Amino acid sequence: MYAADYHHHTNHSFDSKAEMEDVCASAVDKGFNEICFTEHFSVNPNVPTYGHMDFERYFSEIERCREEFEGRLTIKAGIELCEPHLMKAEYEEVLRDKDLDFILGSVHNIEETKLRKVLQEKEREAAYRAYFEEMYALVEGADIDVLAHLDLMKRYDGTAGEKYAFRDYEALLRKILRKAVDRGIGIEINTSGLSNQKVGEAFPTMDILKLYKEVGGEILTIGSDSHKPETTGDYWESAVSMAKQAGFKRLYTFTKRDPQPYDI
């Protein structure tokens, strides 16, 4: 089966020290056919992802790795945009001449406040609702290809042994996913939660994945959200099993932002 991991961070992101070459070597060793680097990027100077990305260096290293791993690994250039529904003109200005294959859109902050702090400052239900409402604003207005880690808020939830109740937010999640389908935006199965003992499940839950299928969703990627070479591709097979269980028969890769299906 073709194996593609579509969420990686290296030292081009503020929160990783991984070398791109080492990530590629790990992907090859683990039998992957394709990877996409999705470095954090923001145009907002008041959030942590601002000011780290050097696009010239990034694309130079992408090309160097493509040459080194030619015939063994397909390497795509992507980006993970932080709240891309905000400051849209600034994002457009920076990205218009960038040769990107893939754009993830994510919410890590609400009104420039980190999600962890939002959970500390708000009642739990209100914090989750604020997060999902921000996700709707993102999917409604941003120029992206896929929604990253759709229920990321649970990563920061300190409520021991509890998961948020899908039914409490089902109407809002349905609204998000329908808008995604209407705009041709996909979602990812992000496996990083499976290695987190507190989370213990992928982003998003199976309930959300099934709801996405129910409302007509087709575009689905799998990403390890790896920040280290050794975690490249982690739990990929588990994510494939989730996709099949939810009724999906295909996953997607991207070339110059054009989604391309492959069978699972």
TINU-550999 format. One line per field, with one value per residue: residue number from 1; residue in one letter; x, y, z of N, C-alpha, C in turn. Coordinates in steps of 0.02 Angstrom, whole numbers, plus 50000, padded with zeros to 5 digits. Each point is the difference from the previous one (the first is absolute). Layout:
<vodos>
n NUM / ...
res a / ...
n_c1 X / ...
n_c2 Y / ...
n_c3 Z / ...
ca_c1 X / ...
ca_c2 Y / ...
ca_c3 Z / ...
c_c1 X / ...
c_c2 Y / ...
c_c3 Z / ...
</vodos>
This chain:
<vodos>
n 1 / 2 / 3 / 4 / 5 / 6 / 7 / 8 / 9 / 10 / 11 / 12 / 13 / 14 / 15 / 16 / 17 / 18 / 19 / 20 / 21 / 22 / 23 / 24 / 25 / 26 / 27 / 28 / 29 / 30 / 31 / 32 / 33 / 34 / 35 / 36 / 37 / 38 / 39 / 40 / 41 / 42 / 43 / 44 / 45 / 46 / 47 / 48 / 49 / 50 / 51 / 52 / 53 / 54 / 55 / 56 / 57 / 58 / 59 / 60 / 61 / 62 / 63 / 64 / 65 / 66 / 67 / 68 / 69 / 70 / 71 / 72 / 73 / 74 / 75 / 76 / 77 / 78 / 79 / 80 / 81 / 82 / 83 / 84 / 85 / 86 / 87 / 88 / 89 / 90 / 91 / 92 / 93 / 94 / 95 / 96 / 97 / 98 / 99 / 100 / 101 / 102 / 103 / 104 / 105 / 106 / 107 / 108 / 109 / 110 / 111 / 112 / 113 / 114 / 115 / 116 / 117 / 118 / 119 / 120 / 121 / 122 / 123 / 124 / 125 / 126 / 127 / 128 / 129 / 130 / 131 / 132 / 133 / 134 / 135 / 136 / 137 / 138 / 139 / 140 / 141 / 142 / 143 / 144 / 145 / 146 / 147 / 148 / 149 / 150 / 151 / 152 / 153 / 154 / 155 / 156 / 157 / 158 / 159 / 160 / 161 / 162 / 163 / 164 / 165 / 166 / 167 / 168 / 169 / 170 / 171 / 172 / 173 / 174 / 175 / 176 / 177 / 178 / 179 / 180 / 181 / 182 / 183 / 184 / 185 / 186 / 187 / 188 / 189 / 190 / 191 / 192 / 193 / 194 / 195 / 196 / 197 / 198 / 199 / 200 / 201 / 202 / 203 / 204 / 205 / 206 / 207 / 208 / 209 / 210 / 211 / 212 / 213 / 214 / 215 / 216 / 217 / 218 / 219 / 220 / 221 / 222 / 223 / 224 / 225 / 226 / 227 / 228 / 229 / 230 / 231 / 232 / 233 / 234 / 235 / 236 / 237 / 238 / 239 / 240 / 241 / 242 / 243 / 244 / 245 / 246 / 247 / 248 / 249 / 250 / 251 / 252 / 253 / 254 / 255 / 256 / 257 / 258 / 259 / 260 / 261 / 262 / 263 / 264
res m / y / a / a / d / y / h / h / h / t / n / h / s / f / d / s / k / a / e / m / e / d / v / c / a / s / a / v / d / k / g / f / n / e / i / c / f / t / e / h / f / s / v / n / p / n / v / p / t / y / g / h / m / d / f / e / r / y / f / s / e / i / e / r / c / r / e / e / f / e / g / r / l / t / i / k / a / g / i / e / l / c / e / p / h / l / m / k / a / e / y / e / e / v / l / r / d / k / d / l / d / f / i / l / g / s / v / h / n / i / e / e / t / k / l / r / k / v / l / q / e / k / e / r / e / a / a / y / r / a / y / f / e / e / m / y / a / l / v / e / g / a / d / i / d / v / l / a / h / l / d / l / m / k / r / y / d / g / t / a / g / e / k / y / a / f / r / d / y / e / a / l / l / r / k / i / l / r / k / a / v / d / r / g / i / g / i / e / i / n / t / s / g / l / s / n / q / k / v / g / e / a / f / p / t / m / d / i / l / k / l / y / k / e / v / g / g / e / i / l / t / i / g / s / d / s / h / k / p / e / t / t / g / d / y / w / e / s / a / v / s / m / a / k / q / a / g / f / k / r / l / y / t / f / t / k / r / d / p / q / p / y / d / i
n_c1 50042 / 49980 / 50055 / 49958 / 50051 / 49945 / 50041 / 50049 / 50037 / 50041 / 50065 / 49960 / 49979 / 49965 / 49963 / 50045 / 50042 / 49950 / 50046 / 49986 / 50064 / 50003 / 49954 / 50029 / 50058 / 49969 / 49973 / 50058 / 50032 / 49948 / 50025 / 50008 / 49949 / 49966 / 50030 / 49968 / 50047 / 49977 / 50047 / 50003 / 49948 / 50016 / 49955 / 49975 / 50028 / 49937 / 50019 / 50010 / 49957 / 49998 / 50028 / 49979 / 49950 / 50050 / 49957 / 50047 / 50016 / 49936 / 49988 / 50055 / 49980 / 49940 / 50029 / 50039 / 49947 / 49967 / 50055 / 50009 / 49934 / 50023 / 49939 / 50011 / 49989 / 49935 / 50026 / 49949 / 49990 / 49991 / 49946 / 50008 / 49945 / 50020 / 49938 / 49999 / 49946 / 50052 / 50003 / 49944 / 49996 / 50021 / 49958 / 49952 / 50020 / 50008 / 49942 / 49983 / 50063 / 49971 / 50045 / 49941 / 50008 / 50003 / 49939 / 50025 / 49939 / 50023 / 49970 / 50048 / 49967 / 49969 / 49991 / 50048 / 49955 / 50053 / 49988 / 50060 / 50016 / 49973 / 50025 / 50053 / 49987 / 49977 / 49934 / 50005 / 49935 / 50008 / 50053 / 49970 / 49946 / 50039 / 50030 / 49945 / 49979 / 50060 / 49993 / 49938 / 50021 / 50044 / 49959 / 49966 / 50057 / 50034 / 50056 / 49970 / 50037 / 50025 / 49950 / 50046 / 50015 / 49944 / 50012 / 50047 / 49946 / 49983 / 50049 / 49966 / 49955 / 50003 / 49940 / 50023 / 50019 / 49990 / 49951 / 50007 / 49938 / 50009 / 49951 / 50041 / 50040 / 49958 / 49955 / 50044 / 50017 / 49935 / 49990 / 50050 / 49979 / 49939 / 50023 / 50036 / 49948 / 49961 / 50054 / 49989 / 49989 / 50057 / 50004 / 50035 / 50026 / 50004 / 50054 / 50017 / 49933 / 50014 / 50051 / 49947 / 50028 / 50002 / 50020 / 50048 / 49992 / 49983 / 50024 / 49935 / 49945 / 49986 / 49967 / 50051 / 50042 / 49958 / 49997 / 50066 / 50003 / 49961 / 50035 / 50033 / 50036 / 50050 / 50021 / 50043 / 50039 / 50059 / 50007 / 50064 / 50002 / 50045 / 50034 / 50004 / 50061 / 50010 / 49963 / 50040 / 49939 / 50009 / 49979 / 50038 / 50017 / 50005 / 50030 / 50035 / 50008 / 50013 / 50039 / 50023 / 50008 / 50023 / 50023 / 50062 / 50005 / 50007 / 50064 / 50029 / 50033 / 50048 / 49989 / 50038 / 49980 / 50016 / 49941 / 50037 / 49949 / 50005 / 49995 / 49958
n_c2 49940 / 50049 / 50026 / 50048 / 50032 / 50034 / 49989 / 50042 / 50003 / 50047 / 50012 / 49993 / 49960 / 50043 / 49945 / 50000 / 49950 / 49967 / 49961 / 50036 / 49997 / 50010 / 50046 / 50022 / 49995 / 50028 / 50044 / 50003 / 50004 / 50041 / 50007 / 50064 / 50013 / 50036 / 50059 / 50037 / 50046 / 50012 / 50044 / 50015 / 50039 / 50060 / 50043 / 49970 / 50059 / 49991 / 49954 / 49942 / 49985 / 50061 / 50015 / 49937 / 50004 / 49968 / 50027 / 50045 / 49997 / 50007 / 50040 / 50030 / 49989 / 50021 / 50045 / 50015 / 49995 / 50037 / 50035 / 50004 / 50008 / 50026 / 49979 / 50029 / 50066 / 50008 / 50061 / 50018 / 50061 / 50002 / 50022 / 50014 / 50030 / 50047 / 49981 / 49964 / 49995 / 50012 / 50064 / 49988 / 50065 / 49998 / 49950 / 50029 / 50055 / 49967 / 49968 / 50056 / 50009 / 49967 / 49956 / 50006 / 49939 / 50024 / 50020 / 49990 / 50000 / 50038 / 49983 / 50042 / 50053 / 50026 / 50049 / 49967 / 49958 / 49969 / 49944 / 49984 / 50063 / 49991 / 49938 / 50034 / 50041 / 49951 / 49996 / 49937 / 49999 / 50057 / 49971 / 49941 / 50031 / 50039 / 49943 / 49964 / 50052 / 50000 / 49935 / 50016 / 50050 / 49954 / 49948 / 50049 / 50023 / 49946 / 50017 / 49941 / 49945 / 50000 / 49982 / 50030 / 49940 / 49978 / 49952 / 50040 / 50034 / 49938 / 50021 / 50055 / 49952 / 50033 / 49992 / 49973 / 49957 / 50061 / 49988 / 50049 / 50020 / 49956 / 49971 / 50025 / 49979 / 49949 / 50044 / 50023 / 49939 / 49985 / 50058 / 49984 / 49938 / 50022 / 50050 / 49955 / 49960 / 50050 / 50011 / 49935 / 50010 / 49967 / 49941 / 50000 / 49939 / 50035 / 49961 / 50063 / 50001 / 49953 / 50041 / 50039 / 49980 / 50065 / 50006 / 49958 / 50048 / 49987 / 50050 / 49997 / 49998 / 49937 / 50027 / 50041 / 49950 / 49965 / 50053 / 50007 / 49934 / 50006 / 50056 / 49946 / 49997 / 50019 / 50063 / 49950 / 50028 / 49970 / 50024 / 49987 / 50060 / 49966 / 50003 / 49934 / 49986 / 49981 / 50055 / 50005 / 50014 / 50023 / 49938 / 49999 / 49939 / 50025 / 50052 / 49958 / 49964 / 50058 / 50017 / 49939 / 50002 / 50061 / 49954 / 50023 / 50006 / 50066 / 50012 / 50057 / 50014 / 50047 / 50027 / 50049 / 49974 / 49953 / 49982 / 49947 / 49960 / 49959 / 49938 / 49983
n_c3 50000 / 49960 / 50025 / 50022 / 50028 / 50016 / 50051 / 49983 / 50056 / 49978 / 49996 / 49948 / 50048 / 50036 / 49993 / 49952 / 50014 / 49972 / 49973 / 49947 / 49991 / 50066 / 49992 / 49945 / 50031 / 50052 / 49958 / 49969 / 50057 / 50010 / 49939 / 50015 / 49960 / 50045 / 50007 / 50043 / 49992 / 50061 / 49987 / 50065 / 49987 / 50022 / 49980 / 50053 / 50013 / 50017 / 49954 / 50033 / 49951 / 50023 / 49941 / 49995 / 49957 / 49970 / 49957 / 49991 / 50064 / 50013 / 49948 / 50021 / 50062 / 49982 / 49960 / 50050 / 50041 / 49956 / 49994 / 50066 / 50004 / 49944 / 49981 / 50060 / 49992 / 49995 / 49990 / 50038 / 49974 / 50065 / 50030 / 50064 / 49978 / 50040 / 50011 / 49944 / 50038 / 50041 / 49991 / 49965 / 49999 / 50064 / 50014 / 49967 / 50028 / 50057 / 49991 / 49970 / 50016 / 50051 / 49979 / 50030 / 50024 / 50062 / 50020 / 50060 / 50027 / 50050 / 50056 / 50017 / 49978 / 50051 / 49956 / 49966 / 50025 / 50026 / 49967 / 50023 / 49985 / 49940 / 50004 / 50017 / 49951 / 49962 / 50009 / 50018 / 50010 / 50032 / 50028 / 50005 / 50022 / 50038 / 50016 / 50006 / 50034 / 50029 / 50008 / 50017 / 50036 / 50021 / 50007 / 50029 / 50027 / 50021 / 49970 / 50012 / 50010 / 50062 / 50040 / 50036 / 50026 / 49972 / 50044 / 49979 / 50017 / 49983 / 49959 / 50011 / 49996 / 50056 / 49974 / 50053 / 49953 / 49982 / 49957 / 49959 / 50010 / 49951 / 50034 / 50047 / 49951 / 49996 / 50020 / 50044 / 50019 / 49998 / 50030 / 50041 / 50006 / 50005 / 50037 / 50033 / 50001 / 50019 / 50038 / 49999 / 50064 / 50009 / 50031 / 50055 / 49998 / 50055 / 49992 / 50008 / 50001 / 49954 / 49992 / 50009 / 50058 / 50006 / 49936 / 49979 / 49957 / 49938 / 49964 / 49986 / 50039 / 50012 / 50051 / 50005 / 49997 / 50037 / 50039 / 49992 / 50008 / 50053 / 50010 / 49978 / 50056 / 49962 / 50003 / 50006 / 50045 / 50005 / 50062 / 50008 / 49970 / 49966 / 50057 / 49992 / 49975 / 50063 / 50001 / 49948 / 49978 / 50063 / 50014 / 49946 / 50017 / 50061 / 49970 / 49964 / 50055 / 50031 / 49949 / 49999 / 50066 / 49984 / 49957 / 50014 / 49935 / 50008 / 49993 / 50020 / 49945 / 50000 / 49940 / 50020 / 50058 / 49957 / 50028 / 50018 / 49984 / 50052 / 49978 / 50049
ca_c1 49958 / 50036 / 50000 / 50018 / 49992 / 49991 / 50006 / 50067 / 50034 / 50072 / 50027 / 49969 / 49946 / 50027 / 49995 / 50034 / 50071 / 50013 / 50029 / 49959 / 50032 / 49990 / 49929 / 49994 / 50032 / 49955 / 49942 / 50022 / 50012 / 49935 / 49963 / 49954 / 50010 / 49993 / 49989 / 49992 / 50020 / 49948 / 50028 / 49958 / 50012 / 49949 / 50017 / 49980 / 50058 / 49981 / 49993 / 50067 / 50024 / 50023 / 50069 / 50050 / 50005 / 50040 / 49976 / 50056 / 50035 / 49953 / 49994 / 50066 / 50009 / 49953 / 50031 / 50059 / 49976 / 49971 / 50056 / 50032 / 49956 / 49966 / 49988 / 49984 / 49951 / 49971 / 50002 / 49958 / 50011 / 49937 / 50003 / 49943 / 49986 / 49971 / 49942 / 50005 / 49940 / 50015 / 50055 / 50002 / 50039 / 50071 / 50017 / 50001 / 50059 / 50060 / 49998 / 49980 / 50053 / 50031 / 49982 / 49978 / 49957 / 49949 / 49992 / 49959 / 49976 / 49991 / 49987 / 50041 / 49987 / 49936 / 50013 / 50071 / 50011 / 50012 / 49943 / 50008 / 49978 / 49927 / 49968 / 50009 / 49963 / 49929 / 49969 / 50021 / 49954 / 50007 / 50065 / 49993 / 49956 / 50038 / 50048 / 49966 / 49976 / 50058 / 50011 / 49951 / 50023 / 50057 / 49979 / 49957 / 50033 / 50071 / 50023 / 50038 / 49981 / 49978 / 49997 / 50045 / 49980 / 49937 / 49980 / 50063 / 49991 / 50005 / 50070 / 50016 / 49948 / 50027 / 49949 / 50029 / 49959 / 49938 / 50001 / 49943 / 49944 / 49986 / 49930 / 49992 / 50024 / 49986 / 49971 / 50054 / 50046 / 49968 / 50005 / 50070 / 50016 / 49962 / 50034 / 50061 / 49980 / 49977 / 50057 / 50051 / 50053 / 50001 / 50023 / 50053 / 50006 / 50064 / 50013 / 50042 / 49966 / 50006 / 50061 / 49992 / 49962 / 49941 / 49950 / 49985 / 49961 / 50020 / 49962 / 49945 / 49971 / 49965 / 49934 / 50008 / 50019 / 49939 / 49957 / 50029 / 49978 / 49927 / 49982 / 50027 / 50071 / 50041 / 50071 / 50026 / 50072 / 50025 / 50061 / 50026 / 50016 / 50065 / 50050 / 50064 / 50006 / 49980 / 49926 / 49972 / 49955 / 49972 / 49929 / 49970 / 49955 / 49941 / 49960 / 49970 / 49945 / 49947 / 49970 / 49960 / 49943 / 49953 / 49970 / 50041 / 50037 / 50057 / 50034 / 50021 / 50062 / 49991 / 50053 / 49983 / 49935 / 49949 / 49993 / 50006 / 49981 / 50029 / 49959 / 50025
ca_c2 50060 / 50063 / 50030 / 50071 / 50035 / 50069 / 50051 / 49996 / 50062 / 49996 / 50061 / 50058 / 50018 / 50026 / 49951 / 49938 / 50003 / 49946 / 50016 / 49975 / 49940 / 49944 / 49980 / 49962 / 49935 / 49961 / 49982 / 49946 / 49940 / 49974 / 49977 / 50050 / 50020 / 50072 / 50041 / 50072 / 50043 / 50050 / 50040 / 50052 / 50068 / 50050 / 50070 / 50038 / 50004 / 49988 / 49928 / 49969 / 49976 / 50056 / 50022 / 49947 / 49968 / 50029 / 49962 / 49985 / 49943 / 49944 / 49971 / 49975 / 49935 / 49955 / 49980 / 49959 / 49934 / 49967 / 49972 / 49946 / 49943 / 49988 / 49930 / 49964 / 50034 / 50061 / 50050 / 50057 / 50060 / 50024 / 50050 / 50001 / 50069 / 50012 / 50045 / 50033 / 50039 / 50067 / 50032 / 49964 / 50038 / 49990 / 49932 / 49998 / 50037 / 49960 / 49934 / 49999 / 49977 / 49940 / 49940 / 49952 / 49945 / 49981 / 50048 / 49983 / 50056 / 49978 / 50048 / 49990 / 50057 / 50034 / 50070 / 50003 / 49964 / 49929 / 49957 / 49977 / 50054 / 50007 / 49950 / 50021 / 50062 / 49991 / 49936 / 49950 / 49999 / 50063 / 49998 / 49957 / 50033 / 50054 / 49970 / 49976 / 50060 / 50028 / 49955 / 50016 / 50062 / 49982 / 49963 / 50043 / 50056 / 49993 / 49967 / 49942 / 49937 / 49950 / 50021 / 49961 / 49977 / 50036 / 50010 / 50009 / 50025 / 49946 / 49991 / 50044 / 49992 / 49970 / 49961 / 49932 / 49943 / 50019 / 50026 / 50043 / 49962 / 50016 / 50021 / 50069 / 50046 / 49968 / 50048 / 50045 / 49960 / 49989 / 50064 / 50005 / 49950 / 50017 / 50056 / 49972 / 49964 / 50050 / 50038 / 49955 / 49994 / 49935 / 49997 / 49950 / 49960 / 50018 / 49944 / 50020 / 49987 / 49930 / 49992 / 50041 / 49958 / 50036 / 50003 / 49930 / 49990 / 50044 / 50060 / 50005 / 49938 / 49961 / 50030 / 50056 / 49971 / 49972 / 50056 / 50028 / 49956 / 50007 / 50062 / 50000 / 50011 / 49952 / 50015 / 49979 / 49986 / 49974 / 50035 / 49982 / 50061 / 49983 / 50053 / 49965 / 49949 / 49934 / 49993 / 50004 / 49947 / 49963 / 49981 / 50007 / 49943 / 50012 / 50051 / 49967 / 49959 / 50047 / 50024 / 49945 / 49990 / 50055 / 49992 / 50029 / 49953 / 50034 / 50056 / 50050 / 50039 / 50063 / 50027 / 50070 / 50011 / 49961 / 49937 / 49941 / 49943 / 49933 / 49950 / 49967
ca_c3 50000 / 49999 / 50067 / 49998 / 50064 / 49977 / 50053 / 50031 / 50019 / 50008 / 50030 / 49968 / 50046 / 50063 / 50054 / 49981 / 49984 / 49953 / 49935 / 49946 / 49972 / 50046 / 49994 / 49937 / 50009 / 50042 / 49959 / 49955 / 50042 / 50022 / 49942 / 49973 / 49930 / 49992 / 50059 / 49989 / 50057 / 50013 / 50053 / 50029 / 49975 / 50014 / 49985 / 50059 / 50045 / 50069 / 50014 / 50001 / 49935 / 49959 / 49997 / 49998 / 49934 / 49947 / 49942 / 49954 / 50028 / 50000 / 49933 / 49982 / 50031 / 49965 / 49937 / 50016 / 50020 / 49941 / 49961 / 50037 / 50008 / 49937 / 49986 / 50062 / 50040 / 49973 / 50053 / 49984 / 50039 / 50029 / 50053 / 50047 / 50015 / 50066 / 49994 / 49935 / 49985 / 50024 / 49964 / 49936 / 49950 / 50015 / 49978 / 49926 / 49976 / 50012 / 49970 / 49929 / 49956 / 50029 / 49963 / 50050 / 49978 / 50049 / 50054 / 50058 / 50039 / 50069 / 50054 / 50061 / 50044 / 49994 / 50017 / 50017 / 50062 / 49987 / 50018 / 50069 / 50044 / 49991 / 50043 / 50069 / 50013 / 49986 / 50016 / 49951 / 49943 / 49964 / 49966 / 49941 / 49952 / 49970 / 49954 / 49941 / 49964 / 49965 / 49944 / 49947 / 49968 / 49958 / 49940 / 49960 / 49967 / 49985 / 49939 / 50023 / 49968 / 50049 / 50069 / 50043 / 50067 / 50007 / 50071 / 50035 / 50069 / 50050 / 50019 / 50055 / 50049 / 50060 / 50035 / 50000 / 49981 / 49966 / 49932 / 49987 / 49973 / 49930 / 49991 / 50023 / 49948 / 49936 / 49952 / 49979 / 49959 / 49935 / 49964 / 49978 / 49950 / 49940 / 49968 / 49970 / 49938 / 49952 / 49975 / 49974 / 50050 / 50033 / 50070 / 50010 / 50060 / 50030 / 50047 / 50057 / 50062 / 50019 / 50040 / 50060 / 50047 / 50025 / 49946 / 49987 / 49939 / 49946 / 49985 / 50046 / 50022 / 49950 / 49989 / 49953 / 49935 / 49971 / 49983 / 49939 / 49946 / 49994 / 49967 / 49932 / 49999 / 49963 / 50003 / 50065 / 50003 / 50064 / 50020 / 50066 / 50037 / 50029 / 50013 / 50007 / 49948 / 50022 / 50003 / 49932 / 49980 / 50056 / 50002 / 49934 / 49988 / 50042 / 49966 / 49942 / 50026 / 50016 / 49937 / 49973 / 50044 / 49989 / 49934 / 49947 / 49959 / 49970 / 50033 / 49951 / 50000 / 49965 / 49959 / 49983 / 50032 / 49966 / 50035 / 49958 / 50041 / 49992 / 50033 / 50060
c_c1 50044 / 49994 / 50026 / 49984 / 50001 / 49999 / 50066 / 50026 / 50074 / 50025 / 49980 / 49939 / 50031 / 50005 / 50033 / 50074 / 50019 / 50031 / 49958 / 50028 / 49988 / 49927 / 49990 / 50030 / 49956 / 49939 / 50017 / 50008 / 49934 / 49954 / 49950 / 50020 / 50004 / 49993 / 49990 / 50020 / 49950 / 50022 / 49950 / 50016 / 49942 / 50026 / 49983 / 50059 / 49985 / 49988 / 50068 / 50028 / 50027 / 50076 / 50053 / 50015 / 50042 / 49985 / 50057 / 50038 / 49957 / 49998 / 50067 / 50012 / 49952 / 50032 / 50060 / 49977 / 49967 / 50055 / 50030 / 49957 / 49960 / 49993 / 49982 / 49944 / 49976 / 49993 / 49961 / 50013 / 49932 / 50012 / 49939 / 49989 / 49961 / 49945 / 50001 / 49938 / 50007 / 50059 / 50009 / 50041 / 50074 / 50023 / 50005 / 50062 / 50063 / 50001 / 49989 / 50054 / 50035 / 49974 / 49982 / 49955 / 49938 / 49998 / 49952 / 49978 / 49985 / 49982 / 50041 / 49987 / 49930 / 50008 / 50070 / 50016 / 50008 / 49942 / 50005 / 49975 / 49926 / 49963 / 50006 / 49954 / 49925 / 49975 / 50015 / 49956 / 50007 / 50065 / 49996 / 49956 / 50036 / 50050 / 49965 / 49970 / 50057 / 50017 / 49951 / 50021 / 50058 / 49976 / 49956 / 50040 / 50071 / 50013 / 50047 / 49976 / 49969 / 49999 / 50044 / 49968 / 49936 / 49978 / 50062 / 49992 / 50009 / 50072 / 50016 / 49950 / 50027 / 49949 / 50019 / 49949 / 49936 / 50014 / 49940 / 49945 / 49983 / 49930 / 49990 / 50018 / 49983 / 49973 / 50053 / 50050 / 49971 / 50005 / 50071 / 50013 / 49961 / 50033 / 50064 / 49984 / 49980 / 50059 / 50056 / 50060 / 49995 / 50015 / 50056 / 49983 / 50070 / 50013 / 50038 / 49966 / 50007 / 50062 / 49999 / 49955 / 49936 / 49945 / 49978 / 49957 / 50022 / 49959 / 49976 / 49978 / 49967 / 49931 / 50004 / 50017 / 49938 / 49952 / 50024 / 49979 / 49926 / 49980 / 50031 / 50074 / 50038 / 50075 / 50026 / 50074 / 50016 / 50065 / 50022 / 50011 / 50067 / 50044 / 50070 / 50005 / 49973 / 49924 / 49967 / 49955 / 49968 / 49925 / 49964 / 49950 / 49936 / 49953 / 49965 / 49940 / 49941 / 49963 / 49954 / 49937 / 49946 / 49969 / 50040 / 50038 / 50061 / 50028 / 50026 / 50071 / 49985 / 50062 / 49979 / 49928 / 49942 / 49994 / 49999 / 49987 / 50044 / 49961 / 50033 / 49965
c_c2 50063 / 50033 / 50072 / 50032 / 50075 / 50052 / 49989 / 50069 / 49986 / 50064 / 50063 / 50024 / 50019 / 49946 / 49933 / 50014 / 49948 / 50027 / 49967 / 49935 / 49939 / 49976 / 49959 / 49930 / 49954 / 49976 / 49942 / 49935 / 49967 / 49981 / 50049 / 50018 / 50076 / 50034 / 50072 / 50037 / 50057 / 50044 / 50053 / 50068 / 50045 / 50069 / 50045 / 50004 / 49986 / 49927 / 49966 / 49980 / 50055 / 50006 / 49946 / 49975 / 50042 / 49960 / 49982 / 49939 / 49937 / 49967 / 49974 / 49931 / 49948 / 49974 / 49954 / 49929 / 49963 / 49969 / 49940 / 49937 / 49984 / 49925 / 49959 / 50032 / 50063 / 50050 / 50061 / 50058 / 50026 / 50051 / 49989 / 50071 / 50006 / 50053 / 50038 / 50038 / 50072 / 50028 / 49969 / 50037 / 49991 / 49930 / 49996 / 50033 / 49957 / 49937 / 49999 / 49974 / 49937 / 49938 / 49943 / 49947 / 49994 / 50052 / 49972 / 50065 / 49976 / 50058 / 49979 / 50055 / 50026 / 50070 / 50008 / 49969 / 49926 / 49957 / 49976 / 50053 / 50014 / 49952 / 50019 / 50059 / 49993 / 49936 / 49951 / 50000 / 50063 / 50001 / 49958 / 50034 / 50057 / 49973 / 49978 / 50058 / 50032 / 49955 / 50012 / 50064 / 49986 / 49967 / 50042 / 50050 / 49990 / 49965 / 49943 / 49938 / 49950 / 50032 / 49955 / 49984 / 50035 / 50011 / 50007 / 50021 / 49946 / 49986 / 50038 / 49994 / 49962 / 49959 / 49926 / 49948 / 50016 / 50020 / 50047 / 49958 / 50024 / 50029 / 50073 / 50050 / 49975 / 50049 / 50047 / 49963 / 49985 / 50062 / 50010 / 49954 / 50012 / 50057 / 49976 / 49965 / 50050 / 50036 / 49955 / 49993 / 49932 / 50006 / 49947 / 49955 / 50012 / 49951 / 50020 / 49988 / 49929 / 49987 / 50041 / 49963 / 50034 / 50001 / 49930 / 49986 / 50050 / 50065 / 49994 / 49931 / 49963 / 50029 / 50057 / 49973 / 49972 / 50056 / 50033 / 49958 / 50008 / 50062 / 50007 / 50012 / 49945 / 50011 / 49987 / 49986 / 49971 / 50036 / 49980 / 50061 / 49992 / 50062 / 49970 / 49947 / 49932 / 49990 / 50010 / 49941 / 49960 / 49989 / 50009 / 49944 / 50008 / 50050 / 49971 / 49958 / 50044 / 50023 / 49946 / 49989 / 50053 / 49999 / 50030 / 49945 / 50031 / 50052 / 50046 / 50024 / 50064 / 50017 / 50070 / 50015 / 49966 / 49932 / 49941 / 49938 / 49939 / 49952 / 49972 / 49933
c_c3 50000 / 50069 / 49996 / 50067 / 49986 / 50056 / 50036 / 50018 / 50009 / 50033 / 49963 / 50040 / 50067 / 50054 / 49982 / 49985 / 49947 / 49935 / 49945 / 49971 / 50044 / 49998 / 49937 / 50007 / 50042 / 49961 / 49954 / 50039 / 50020 / 49942 / 49972 / 49929 / 49993 / 50068 / 49978 / 50063 / 50006 / 50059 / 50025 / 49969 / 50019 / 49980 / 50060 / 50049 / 50073 / 50018 / 49992 / 49933 / 49955 / 50000 / 49994 / 49929 / 49951 / 49937 / 49952 / 50024 / 49997 / 49931 / 49975 / 50029 / 49971 / 49936 / 50012 / 50018 / 49941 / 49957 / 50035 / 50002 / 49937 / 49986 / 50061 / 50039 / 49963 / 50057 / 49977 / 50049 / 50024 / 50054 / 50045 / 50022 / 50065 / 49994 / 49933 / 49978 / 50025 / 49961 / 49931 / 49947 / 50010 / 49979 / 49924 / 49972 / 50007 / 49958 / 49925 / 49953 / 50025 / 49966 / 50048 / 49969 / 50044 / 50056 / 50052 / 50034 / 50071 / 50045 / 50061 / 50051 / 49987 / 50027 / 50031 / 50069 / 49984 / 50027 / 50072 / 50050 / 49993 / 50045 / 50074 / 50018 / 49991 / 50031 / 49943 / 49938 / 49957 / 49961 / 49937 / 49948 / 49964 / 49948 / 49935 / 49959 / 49961 / 49940 / 49944 / 49964 / 49953 / 49935 / 49954 / 49958 / 49976 / 49933 / 50020 / 49962 / 50049 / 50070 / 50043 / 50067 / 50025 / 50072 / 50045 / 50072 / 50052 / 50021 / 50064 / 50057 / 50061 / 50039 / 49996 / 49981 / 49962 / 49928 / 49992 / 49967 / 49930 / 49992 / 50020 / 49946 / 49930 / 49948 / 49973 / 49956 / 49932 / 49956 / 49972 / 49941 / 49935 / 49962 / 49967 / 49933 / 49946 / 49968 / 49973 / 50046 / 50035 / 50074 / 50003 / 50059 / 50027 / 50057 / 50062 / 50067 / 50025 / 50043 / 50064 / 50048 / 50024 / 49947 / 49981 / 49939 / 49947 / 50003 / 49927 / 50023 / 49941 / 49986 / 49949 / 49931 / 49965 / 49978 / 49936 / 49939 / 49986 / 49960 / 49930 / 49994 / 49964 / 50011 / 50070 / 49994 / 50068 / 50015 / 50070 / 50043 / 50036 / 50008 / 50009 / 49945 / 50020 / 50005 / 49932 / 49986 / 50056 / 49993 / 49933 / 49986 / 50040 / 49967 / 49938 / 50022 / 50019 / 49937 / 49970 / 50041 / 49990 / 49931 / 49943 / 49964 / 49968 / 50049 / 49946 / 50012 / 49961 / 49960 / 49977 / 50019 / 49964 / 50034 / 49953 / 50042 / 49987 / 50044 / 50063 / 50009
</vodos>
